[in-house]
Amino acid sequence: MTASAPATGRRRPSGRRHYGTHLFLTAMAVLWLVPLLWTLFTALRPKAATDKYGYWSLRGAINLHNFSAAWTQGGMAKYFGNSAIIAVPSVLLTLALASMMAFAVSRFQWRFNLTLLVVFTAGNMLPPQVLAAPLFEMFKHTPLPYSISSSGSLLDTYYAVIAVEVAFQLGFCTFVLANYMKALPAQLTEAALMDGAGVWRQYTSIIMPLCRPALAALGTLEATWLYNDFFWPLLFIHNGDRLPVTTGIMNLQGQFLLNYNLIAAGATITVIPTLIVYLALQRHFVAGLTLGATKG
């Protein structure tokens, strides 16, 4: 007669205990998807069908007419170009300046090291609405040649939006990159210094290549955030031909009549670039969730 194996004292968790969690997460996912699916469904229906049967009715034809009308009537191609003019330089400038600042505060010890990092980070805690009026007045009285700005000031230019976007995103990127650089071995820069490499060489040839995963994750997140920004372009750009797509979609609104089906189609088209970026760079999004969490 063989002896039975001794009991370990631990019971294997039952799968039933996770049913509640799975049910809750499924319900939350469905609840989150309802507005998106409703917007897509509204965009596929003609306005006459929604006027006759209501927005929640499944009756009526479904077609792509609203998408073609939103693209042509709303001038979406032009607004997508404006979004690229604002987002691309903003992302590049933010990452470049943040990486330089992060390199200075993470690889060198000096008196105002921590203070400067705190100042950069504290700027992100201010809500944009608090600085809206002061920035508007400052840009209004900043002269520019009329060949650049029709108002003769920094208002109604891409420069104003890019400057504010970079300023507001710089603190977050500096904080994340500084924590990432602190996790890199100090022996790397010490060995480079002994070989005669200057500060700029250490930054460009040693630290920056090692920060490619962090830069890719931040670049993906920043591109999405800056593309979706609505507030600053609406405040600083008054010329309708210079608006980005998230703000220019307002041109689909009529003066006396609102075609919500057309607006829903325009909103759906606006989402496509961010969806493509997410699907193409999904792993960078996932990495960005824990980026900068390294203790250092």
C-alpha positions in Angstrom: 0.0 0.0 0.0 1.5 3.3 -1.1 1.4 6.3 1.1 -0.6 9.2 -0.2 1.1 12.6 -0.9 1.0 14.9 2.0 -1.4 17.8 1.7 0.2 21.1 1.1 -2.4 23.1 3.0 -3.1 25.3 -0.1 -6.2 25.0 -2.1 -6.2 25.8 -5.8 -8.3 28.8 -6.4 -11.6 28.1 -8.1 -12.3 29.7 -11.4 -15.7 30.7 -10.1 -14.2 33.3 -7.9 -13.1 35.2 -11.0 -16.5 35.2 -12.7 -17.5 38.3 -10.9 -14.4 40.1 -12.0 -14.7 39.0 -15.6 -18.4 40.0 -15.6 -17.6 43.4 -14.2 -14.8 44.0 -16.7 -16.9 42.9 -19.6 -19.7 45.2 -18.5 -17.3 48.1 -18.3 -15.9 47.4 -21.7 -19.4 47.2 -23.2 -20.4 50.4 -21.4 -17.3 52.2 -22.8 -17.9 51.0 -26.3 -21.6 52.0 -26.4 -20.9 55.7 -27.3 -18.4 54.7 -30.0 -20.7 52.2 -31.5 -23.6 54.6 -31.4 -21.5 57.3 -33.1 -20.5 54.8 -35.9 -24.1 53.6 -36.3 -25.4 57.2 -36.5 -22.7 58.0 -39.1 -23.9 55.1 -41.3 -27.6 56.3 -41.3 -29.0 59.0 -43.5 -30.4 62.0 -41.7 -33.9 61.3 -43.1 -33.9 57.9 -41.4 -33.0 59.3 -38.0 -35.5 62.1 -38.3 -38.3 59.6 -39.1 -37.4 56.7 -36.8 -35.2 58.2 -34.2 -31.5 57.8 -33.4 -31.9 54.5 -31.5 -34.0 52.8 -34.1 -32.5 50.0 -36.3 -34.9 50.8 -39.1 -33.7 52.6 -42.2 -30.9 52.2 -44.8 -27.2 52.2 -44.0 -24.6 53.6 -46.4 -21.3 55.5 -46.5 -22.7 58.8 -47.9 -22.1 60.7 -44.7 -18.4 59.8 -44.7 -17.9 61.1 -48.3 -19.9 64.2 -47.5 -18.0 65.0 -44.4 -14.7 64.5 -46.2 -15.6 66.8 -49.0 -17.9 69.4 -47.3 -15.7 69.6 -44.2 -12.4 69.8 -46.1 -11.0 67.1 -43.9 -7.8 66.6 -45.9 -6.8 70.2 -45.2 -7.4 69.9 -41.5 -5.5 66.7 -41.3 -2.5 68.6 -42.8 -2.9 71.3 -40.2 -2.9 68.7 -37.4 0.4 67.3 -38.8 1.9 70.8 -38.9 1.1 71.2 -35.2 1.7 67.7 -33.9 4.9 66.7 -35.6 7.1 69.7 -34.6 5.5 69.7 -31.1 6.4 66.0 -30.5 10.0 66.4 -31.9 10.7 69.6 -29.9 9.2 68.2 -26.7 11.3 65.0 -26.9 14.5 66.8 -27.8 14.3 69.4 -25.1 13.0 66.9 -22.5 15.8 64.5 -23.2 18.4 67.3 -22.8 16.9 68.4 -19.5 16.6 64.8 -18.3 20.2 64.1 -19.2 21.3 67.1 -17.1 19.3 66.3 -14.0 19.9 62.5 -14.0 23.6 62.2 -15.0 25.1 65.2 -13.1 25.0 66.3 -9.5 24.7 70.0 -9.0 23.0 72.3 -6.5 19.6 72.9 -8.2 19.3 69.5 -9.7 16.2 68.3 -7.8 14.7 71.8 -7.6 14.7 72.2 -11.4 13.1 68.8 -11.9 10.4 69.7 -9.4 9.8 73.0 -11.2 9.4 71.2 -14.5 7.1 68.6 -13.0 5.0 71.1 -11.1 4.0 72.9 -14.3 1.9 69.9 -15.3 -0.2 70.3 -12.2 -1.6 73.7 -13.4 -4.9 73.3 -15.4 -4.6 74.8 -18.9 -7.7 77.1 -18.3 -5.8 79.0 -15.5 -3.1 80.1 -18.0 -5.5 80.7 -21.0 -6.1 84.4 -20.4 -2.4 85.4 -19.6 -1.1 83.4 -22.6 -3.7 85.0 -24.9 -2.7 88.5 -23.8 1.0 87.7 -24.1 0.7 86.3 -27.6 -1.6 89.2 -28.6 1.1 91.7 -27.8 4.0 89.7 -29.3 4.6 91.3 -32.7 5.3 89.3 -35.8 5.7 90.4 -39.4 2.4 90.6 -41.3 3.8 88.2 -43.8 3.8 85.5 -41.1 0.6 86.5 -39.2 -2.4 88.3 -40.5 -2.9 89.8 -37.0 0.6 91.1 -36.8 1.1 89.1 -33.6 1.7 85.6 -32.4 -2.0 84.9 -32.3 -3.6 83.0 -35.2 -0.3 81.2 -36.0 0.9 77.7 -35.6 3.8 79.0 -33.6 1.6 79.9 -30.6 0.0 76.5 -30.5 3.3 74.6 -30.9 4.9 76.7 -28.2 2.2 76.1 -25.6 1.9 72.4 -26.5 5.7 71.9 -26.0 5.7 73.9 -22.7 2.8 71.9 -21.2 4.2 68.5 -22.3 7.8 69.2 -21.4 7.5 68.6 -17.7 5.9 65.1 -18.0 8.5 64.0 -20.6 11.4 65.3 -18.6 10.2 63.5 -15.5 9.7 60.2 -17.3 13.1 60.4 -19.2 15.0 61.5 -16.1 13.8 58.4 -14.2 14.6 56.2 -17.2 18.1 57.6 -17.5 18.8 57.2 -13.7 18.3 53.5 -14.1 21.1 53.3 -16.7 24.5 52.3 -15.1 26.7 55.3 -14.2 29.7 53.4 -15.4 28.7 54.0 -19.0 29.3 57.8 -18.9 32.2 57.4 -16.5 34.0 55.1 -19.0 33.2 57.5 -21.9 34.5 60.4 -19.8 37.8 58.6 -19.2 38.1 58.0 -23.0 37.8 61.7 -23.6 34.2 62.0 -24.6 32.6 65.3 -23.9 29.1 66.0 -22.5 27.5 66.3 -25.9 29.2 63.1 -27.1 28.0 61.2 -24.0 24.5 62.5 -24.6 24.2 61.7 -28.3 26.3 58.6 -28.6 25.8 56.7 -25.3 22.6 57.8 -23.5 20.2 58.6 -26.4 20.7 55.2 -28.2 19.9 53.5 -24.9 16.7 55.6 -24.5 15.1 54.6 -27.8 12.4 52.5 -26.1 11.5 55.4 -23.8 11.5 57.9 -26.6 9.4 55.6 -28.8 6.8 55.1 -26.0 6.7 58.8 -25.2 6.6 59.8 -28.9 3.6 57.5 -29.4 1.8 58.9 -26.4 2.6 62.5 -27.2 1.6 62.2 -30.8 -1.8 60.9 -29.7 -2.3 63.5 -27.0 -1.3 66.5 -29.2 -3.3 65.3 -32.2 -6.4 65.0 -30.0 -5.9 68.4 -28.3 -8.9 70.7 -28.8 -8.5 73.6 -26.3 -5.3 75.4 -27.4 -6.0 75.5 -31.2 -9.5 76.7 -30.5 -8.1 79.5 -28.3 -5.2 80.8 -30.4 -6.2 80.1 -34.0 -9.1 82.1 -35.4 -8.5 81.5 -39.1 -10.6 78.6 -40.1 -8.1 77.5 -42.8 -5.4 76.8 -40.1 -7.5 74.8 -37.6 -6.5 71.2 -36.9 -8.9 68.4 -37.6 -10.2 68.1 -34.0 -11.3 71.8 -34.1 -12.1 72.1 -37.8 -14.8 69.5 -37.5 -17.0 72.3 -36.1 -17.3 73.5 -39.7 -19.7 70.6 -40.3 -22.2 72.4 -38.1 -24.8 74.4 -40.0 -25.9 77.9 -39.0 -29.6 77.0 -38.5 -29.6 73.2 -38.7 -27.4 70.5 -37.1 -26.8 67.3 -39.1 -25.7 65.0 -36.3 -25.2 62.1 -38.8 -22.7 64.2 -40.8 -20.9 65.3 -37.6 -20.7 61.7 -36.4 -19.2 60.7 -39.7 -16.6 63.5 -39.4 -15.8 62.5 -35.8 -15.3 58.9 -36.9 -12.9 59.9 -39.6 -11.0 62.0 -37.1 -10.4 58.9 -34.9 -8.8 56.9 -37.7 -5.3 58.3 -37.5 -5.1 57.6 -33.7 -6.5 54.1 -34.2 -3.8 53.4 -36.9 -1.1 54.7 -34.6 -2.3 52.6 -31.7 -2.5 49.4 -33.8 0.9 50.0 -35.3 2.7 51.0 -32.1 0.6 49.1 -29.5 3.6 47.7 -27.7 4.9 51.2 -27.2 1.6 52.2 -25.6 1.9 49.2 -23.2 5.5 50.2 -22.4 4.4 53.7 -21.8 2.0 52.7 -19.0 4.9 51.8 -16.7 7.6 54.1 -18.3 9.4 56.1 -15.7 8.2 53.9 -12.8 11.7 52.6 -12.1 12.9 53.7 -8.7 16.0 55.8 -8.9 
